[in-house]
C-alpha cells in the first residue's frame, strides 16, 4: 500500500534572476531547492510514498519583474515597466522568471512523476503572484516543468485554497493588513480595465517605492507588514520613515482614517492629503526630524497621531486596534514597541482565521504563509502553521534599538543564516495528518507552542538539544 506525504512551501518570490547583479532578486536558493526535491524523490521511491508539493502563494515575484522582451539585470527600469498586469505582459514577466531560474524549473520537472509512487505539484496564488490567474502564464509554467500531455494532471493551479485530506492551505493575505487584499481573488480582474488585474495598495507600494529603495537597502522587504517598517524607521532614521509614510499615503489614501492633527508645536496637517504635501517638503521633514529627536512632548504627540493614522490600515476589521494611550512613553524606542504591536496583531489575525477554518472545514492542519515567519501552534481542534519563506528573513520583533541600528548601518553582517523553511505533513495508519515545520538547512528549530502558554524548561532544553543534534549531523555530512 502506498503512503503519502505533503510538503508546503510559500513565499519563494522568484524574480528575473541574476542575483546579486539584479538587486530585486530575492530567491538565491535554486541549487538548494533542487537538492531538496531530489531528497524528497529518493525518500518517495525508497518508502513507496506519494508526495504532493504545494507552493502556497508568492512563488513568483511579479511586482519586481519588468514586462520587457529582453532583461538587463544592471538596468533600473522605471515603475511603468513593472505596472502592466495584462495577460501578455504577465507572460513576458513569467518567461523572464523561467529563464532566470532554469535550475528551479528543471528540478520541478525531474521531481514530477505519475508513479507509482506519484509526485505532483499544486500551486496557489498569493498577493505578489496573482498574475497566475492568466491561462497563458499557467501554460508557460506547464511547459517549463513538462506538465503537459500525459503529465498534465501532475500540476494543478488553485485559485485560493486547498481543503482536503485533513489540511487547509491558503496564502493568508486576505486576513491581515487591508492593503494586500483583493475584492475578487478568484477572478481578480480590474473592473475598469477587464484585460488587466486588480492592483491593491500594497502592490502599488512595492512597485512605486520599494523597488527603488531595495536597490540600496536589500533587507527592507523582509520587514513585514509595511506599517511596522514605518515604525522601525522612526526609531532609527526619521527621514527614511517619512519617505515610507509619504509613499504609503500616496497609494493607500482610502485606508487611512481622517483624523490626524498635532495642535501645538508641530504644525502637522489635519488631513492625509495636506500631510502628504508637507512630507514632500524636505525643509518641513528636516524640522520635524530635529524636533522628534530633541522634544519628548512632540515625539509622544507625533507617535500617538501616526498610530491613529495607521491604526485601521494595518488591522483587519475583525481585530480591534486600541487607541494610543496618552501615557505612552516618548522615548524613541517606543517606535519599536509600536512595530511589535503591529506584528503581533497580524499574527493574531491569522491565528483567529486558522481557528475559524478548523471549525468550518474540520481540517486538523491549517497552513498559511504571507508573513514569512515560520511557526507551529496548537489551537482548539487542530494546529496553525506558517511555512515561512525561502527568501532572507530574520525575526527582529524582539530585538532592541541597538540591533536595529546595526542592521541599518551594516546589513551585510546579518545575511547568514539563511533559512529554508517548509511544512511537512505525514499521515498515520488511520489517515490522520501530523504536521511539523522544518528548516532544510538544519539551522532553525520551530518550537511547538500553545498560544498564551509559556514554554517550560524541559521543552526549551529539548529544543536546544534538537538544534545541536541537527548541527552535528550537518557537520558529519560535511555541509
C-alpha positions in Angstrom: 0.0 0.0 0.0 1.3 3.4 -1.0 1.6 6.1 1.8 1.6 9.8 1.3 3.4 13.0 2.3 2.5 16.6 1.7 5.1 19.3 1.6 4.1 23.0 1.8 6.3 25.9 0.8 5.4 29.5 0.4 6.9 33.0 -0.4 9.7 32.0 -2.6 9.5 35.2 -4.6 11.3 34.2 -7.7 12.3 37.2 -9.8 14.1 37.6 -13.1 17.3 36.0 -11.7 20.9 37.3 -12.0 21.4 37.9 -8.2 23.3 39.8 -6.9 23.7 41.9 -10.0 19.9 42.2 -10.0 19.1 43.8 -6.6 15.4 42.9 -6.9 16.1 39.2 -7.0 15.3 37.7 -3.6 15.4 34.0 -4.4 19.0 32.7 -4.4 18.4 29.1 -3.4 18.0 27.3 -6.7 20.6 24.7 -6.0 19.3 24.0 -2.5 15.7 23.7 -3.9 16.9 21.2 -6.5 18.7 19.2 -3.7 15.6 19.4 -1.5 13.3 17.9 -4.3 15.9 15.3 -5.1 16.0 14.2 -1.4 12.2 14.0 -1.4 12.2 11.9 -4.6 14.7 9.5 -3.1 12.5 9.1 0.1 9.4 8.8 -2.1 10.9 5.9 -4.0 12.5 4.1 -1.1 9.4 4.3 1.1 6.9 4.0 -1.8 5.3 7.3 -0.7 3.2 9.6 -2.9 4.4 13.2 -2.4 2.3 16.3 -3.2 4.3 19.6 -3.2 2.1 22.6 -2.5 3.5 26.1 -3.2 1.2 28.3 -1.2 1.4 31.8 -2.8 4.0 34.3 -3.8 6.1 31.7 -5.7 6.7 34.4 -8.3 7.6 38.0 -7.6 5.7 39.6 -10.5 5.9 43.0 -8.8 9.7 43.1 -9.2 10.0 41.8 -12.8 9.6 44.2 -15.7 7.4 43.4 -18.6 10.2 43.5 -21.2 11.3 41.2 -24.0 15.0 41.3 -23.0 16.1 41.8 -19.4 19.2 43.7 -18.4 19.8 43.0 -14.7 22.0 46.1 -14.4 19.3 48.5 -15.6 17.0 50.3 -13.2 13.7 50.1 -15.0 11.0 52.8 -14.4 7.9 51.9 -12.4 5.9 51.8 -15.6 7.8 48.7 -16.7 6.5 46.8 -13.6 2.9 48.0 -13.6 1.3 46.1 -16.6 -0.8 43.1 -15.5 -2.4 42.1 -18.8 -2.0 38.5 -19.8 0.6 39.4 -22.5 2.6 41.5 -20.0 2.3 38.8 -17.3 3.6 36.2 -19.8 6.6 38.3 -20.6 7.4 38.5 -16.9 6.9 34.8 -16.4 9.2 33.9 -19.2 11.9 36.1 -17.7 11.5 34.3 -14.4 11.8 30.9 -16.0 14.9 31.9 -17.9 16.4 33.4 -14.7 15.8 30.2 -12.7 16.4 27.3 -15.1 17.7 25.1 -12.2 14.5 25.7 -10.2 12.1 24.7 -13.0 14.3 21.8 -14.1 14.1 20.5 -10.5 10.3 20.6 -10.6 10.4 18.8 -14.0 12.6 16.0 -12.6 10.5 15.7 -9.4 7.2 15.2 -11.1 6.2 11.6 -12.0 2.9 9.7 -12.4 4.5 6.9 -10.4 4.0 4.8 -8.6 4.8 6.4 -6.3 3.2 9.6 -7.7 4.8 13.0 -7.2 2.7 16.1 -8.0 2.6 19.8 -7.7 -0.2 22.2 -6.6 0.3 26.0 -7.0 -1.8 28.6 -5.2 -1.8 32.3 -5.8 -0.6 34.9 -3.4 -0.8 38.7 -3.4 2.5 39.0 -5.3 1.7 36.4 -8.0 -2.0 37.0 -8.7 -0.9 37.0 -12.3 -1.0 33.2 -12.1 -4.7 33.7 -12.8 -3.9 34.0 -16.6 -4.0 30.8 -18.5 -1.0 31.9 -20.6 1.1 32.2 -17.5 0.0 28.8 -16.3 0.8 27.3 -19.7 4.3 28.7 -19.6 4.9 27.0 -16.2 3.5 23.8 -17.5 5.8 23.8 -20.5 8.8 24.7 -18.3 8.3 21.7 -15.9 6.9 19.3 -18.5 3.4 19.1 -17.0 1.7 18.6 -20.4 0.2 15.8 -22.3 0.2 12.6 -20.3 1.8 14.5 -17.4 -0.9 17.3 -17.4 -2.6 16.2 -14.2 0.7 16.3 -12.2 0.3 20.1 -11.9 -2.8 21.8 -10.5 -3.5 25.5 -10.1 -5.8 26.5 -7.3 -7.4 30.0 -7.2 -7.5 30.5 -3.4 -7.1 27.4 -1.1 -6.8 23.7 -0.8 -9.1 21.9 1.7 -8.8 18.1 1.7 -7.3 15.2 3.4 -7.3 16.9 6.8 -5.5 20.0 5.8 -6.4 23.5 4.8 -3.9 25.6 2.9 -4.2 29.3 1.9 -1.7 32.1 1.4 -3.4 34.3 4.1 -3.1 37.8 2.7 -6.9 38.4 3.0 -6.8 38.0 6.8 -4.1 40.5 7.6 -3.4 44.1 6.5 -6.0 45.7 4.3 -3.5 47.0 1.7 -2.9 43.4 0.5 -6.5 42.3 0.0 -8.4 41.8 -3.3 -12.1 42.3 -3.8 -12.3 39.2 -6.0 -9.3 37.0 -5.5 -10.5 34.0 -7.5 -11.0 36.2 -10.6 -9.0 39.4 -9.7 -9.9 41.5 -12.8 -9.8 45.2 -12.7 -13.5 46.3 -13.1 -12.3 49.4 -15.0 -9.9 47.5 -17.2 -11.1 43.9 -17.6 -8.0 43.0 -19.6 -5.9 43.8 -16.5 -5.7 42.6 -12.9 -6.6 44.4 -9.8 -3.6 46.0 -8.1 -4.1 46.6 -4.3 -2.4 49.4 -2.5 0.3 47.1 -1.1 1.3 46.1 -4.6 1.4 49.7 -5.8 3.6 50.5 -2.8 6.1 47.8 -3.9 6.2 49.0 -7.5 6.3 52.7 -6.9 8.6 52.8 -3.8 10.1 49.5 -2.7 11.7 48.6 -6.0 13.8 51.8 -5.8 14.6 51.5 -2.1 15.6 47.9 -2.3 18.4 48.7 -4.8 20.2 50.3 -1.8 18.6 48.6 1.2 18.1 45.0 0.1 16.8 43.9 3.5 13.8 46.2 3.8 11.2 43.9 2.2 11.9 41.3 4.9 10.3 43.7 7.4 6.5 43.0 7.4 4.0 44.4 7.5 4.7 47.8 5.8 3.3 49.8 8.7 5.7 48.0 11.0 8.6 49.2 8.7 7.4 52.8 9.2 7.7 52.5 12.9 11.1 50.8 12.8 12.2 53.6 10.5 11.1 56.3 13.0 13.2 54.6 15.7 16.4 54.8 13.6 16.0 57.1 10.6 13.3 59.7 10.7 13.9 60.9 7.1 13.6 57.3 5.7 10.5 56.7 7.8 9.0 59.9 6.4 9.6 58.7 2.9 7.9 55.4 3.6 4.9 57.1 5.2 4.7 59.6 2.3 4.5 56.8 -0.2 2.1 54.8 1.9 -0.2 57.8 1.9 0.1 58.1 -1.8 -1.0 54.5 -2.5 -3.5 53.9 0.3 -5.5 57.1 1.0 -8.7 55.2 1.2 -7.4 53.1 4.0 -6.3 56.0 6.2 -8.6 57.5 8.8 -9.2 61.2 8.5 -8.2 62.5 12.0 -4.6 63.4 12.1 -3.5 66.6 13.9 -0.9 67.9 16.3 -2.4 71.2 17.5 0.7 72.7 19.1 4.3 72.9 18.2 4.4 70.7 15.1 2.2 72.3 12.6 1.2 68.9 11.3 -1.7 68.8 8.9 -5.0 67.6 10.0 -5.9 65.7 6.7 -3.8 63.0 5.0 -3.8 64.9 1.7 -2.3 68.0 3.4 0.0 65.9 5.4 1.3 64.3 2.1 2.1 67.7 0.8 4.0 68.5 4.0 6.0 65.3 3.8 7.0 66.3 0.2 8.6 69.4 1.7 12.2 68.5 2.7 12.6 71.5 4.9 9.5 70.5 6.8 10.7 67.0 7.3 14.1 68.3 8.5 12.4 70.5 11.1 10.2 67.6 12.3 13.2 65.3 12.5 15.1 67.7 14.7 12.1 68.2 16.9 11.4 64.5 17.1 15.0 63.9 18.3 15.0 66.6 20.9 11.5 67.3 22.1 9.9 64.4 24.1 6.5 66.1 24.1 6.4 66.5 20.3 7.8 62.9 19.9 4.9 61.5 22.0 2.3 63.5 20.1 3.8 62.5 16.8 3.9 58.8 17.7 0.3 58.9 19.0 -1.0 60.6 15.9 0.8 58.4 13.5 -0.6 55.4 15.4 -4.1 56.8 14.9 -3.3 57.4 11.2 -2.2 53.8 10.6 -4.4 52.0 13.1 -7.1 51.0 10.6 -4.7 50.5 7.7 -2.8 47.6 9.2 -5.6 45.8 11.2 -8.3 43.6 9.7 -11.8 44.5 10.7 -12.1 41.5 12.9 -9.3 42.8 15.1 -10.0 45.9 17.2 -7.0 48.2 17.3 -6.8 50.0 20.6 -6.4 53.8 20.5 -3.0 55.0 21.6 -2.6 55.9 25.2 -1.7 59.4 26.3 0.6 58.0 28.9 2.8 56.1 26.4 6.5 56.8 26.7 8.0 59.4 24.4 11.3 57.6 24.1 12.5 56.8 20.5 12.5 53.1 21.3 8.7 53.3 21.7 8.5 53.2 17.9 9.9 49.6 18.2 7.1 48.7 20.5 4.5 50.0 18.1 6.1 48.0 15.3 6.0 44.9 17.5 2.3 45.5 18.3 1.5 45.6 14.6 3.4 42.3 14.0 1.6 40.7 16.9 -1.8 41.9 15.5 -1.0 40.3 12.2 -0.1 37.0 13.9 -3.4 37.2 15.9 -5.4 37.8 12.8 -4.0 34.6 11.2 -4.5 32.7 14.4 -8.1 33.6 14.6 -8.6 32.8 10.9 -7.0 29.4 11.4 -9.3 28.6 14.4 -12.3 29.5 12.3 -11.1 27.3 9.4 -10.7 24.4 11.9 -14.3 24.9 12.9 -15.7 25.4 9.4 -13.8 22.7 7.5 -12.9 20.1 10.1 -9.3 20.3 9.0 -6.7 19.4 11.6 -3.9 21.3 10.0 -4.2 24.9 8.8 -1.3 26.3 6.8 -0.8 30.0 6.0 2.1 31.9 4.5 2.4 35.6 3.7 4.1 36.8 6.9 7.4 35.0 6.2 7.5 33.9 9.9 7.6 30.2 10.3 5.6 28.9 13.3 3.6 26.0 14.7 1.0 26.5 17.4 -1.7 24.3 18.9 -5.3 25.5 18.6 -8.6 24.1 19.7 -9.1 21.0 17.4 -6.0 21.5 15.3 -2.8 23.2 14.6 -2.0 26.6 13.0 1.2 26.5 10.9 3.1 29.1 8.8 5.5 27.8 6.3 7.8 30.8 6.4 9.9 31.8 3.4 13.0 30.8 1.4 14.0 34.5 1.0 16.2 36.1 3.6 14.3 36.6 6.8 15.1 37.3 10.4 12.8 37.7 13.4 13.6 41.2 14.6 10.4 41.7 16.6 12.1 41.1 20.0 15.4 42.9 19.2 16.5 46.2 20.8 17.2 49.6 19.3 21.0 48.8 19.1 20.4 45.8 16.9 18.2 47.8 14.5 20.8 50.4 14.2 23.4 47.7 13.5 21.2 46.3 10.8 20.7 49.7 9.3 24.4 50.5 9.3 25.9 47.1 8.5 23.3 44.8 6.9 25.9 42.6 5.4 26.6 41.2 8.9 23.1 39.8 9.0 23.0 37.8 5.7 23.6 34.5 7.5 22.0 32.2 8.4 19.6 31.9 5.5 16.7 29.6 6.5 14.8 27.4 4.1 11.6 26.5 6.0 8.8 24.3 4.9 5.8 22.3 6.3 5.8 18.5 6.2 2.6 16.6 6.7 2.8 12.8 7.3 -0.3 10.6 7.7 -0.7 7.8 10.2 -2.4 4.4 9.6 -5.8 6.0 10.2 -5.2 8.8 7.7 -4.7 11.4 10.4 -2.3 14.2 9.4 0.7 15.1 11.5 2.4 18.3 10.6 5.7 19.9 11.5 7.7 22.9 10.4 11.3 22.2 9.4 14.3 24.1 8.0 16.1 22.4 5.2 19.4 24.0 6.4 19.0 22.5 9.8 19.8 25.8 11.5 16.3 26.8 12.7 14.1 24.8 15.0 10.5 26.0 15.2 9.1 25.5 18.7 5.6 23.9 19.1 3.6 26.1 21.3 0.2 26.7 22.7 -0.8 30.4 22.5 -0.7 32.1 25.9 1.3 29.3 27.5 5.0 29.7 28.4 7.4 27.1 27.1 8.7 25.0 30.1 12.3 24.3 30.9 12.3 20.8 29.6 10.7 21.9 26.4 13.4 24.6 25.9 16.1 22.1 26.7 14.7 19.6 24.2 14.6 22.4 21.6 18.3 23.2 22.2 19.3 19.6 22.0 17.4 19.1 18.8 19.1 22.1 17.3 22.5 20.9 18.4 21.9 17.5 17.0 20.9 18.9 13.6 24.1 20.9 13.5 26.2 17.8 14.4 24.5 15.8 11.7 25.2 18.6 9.1 28.9 18.8 10.3 29.3 15.0 9.9 27.8 15.2 6.5 30.3 17.9 5.6 27.7 20.6 4.9 
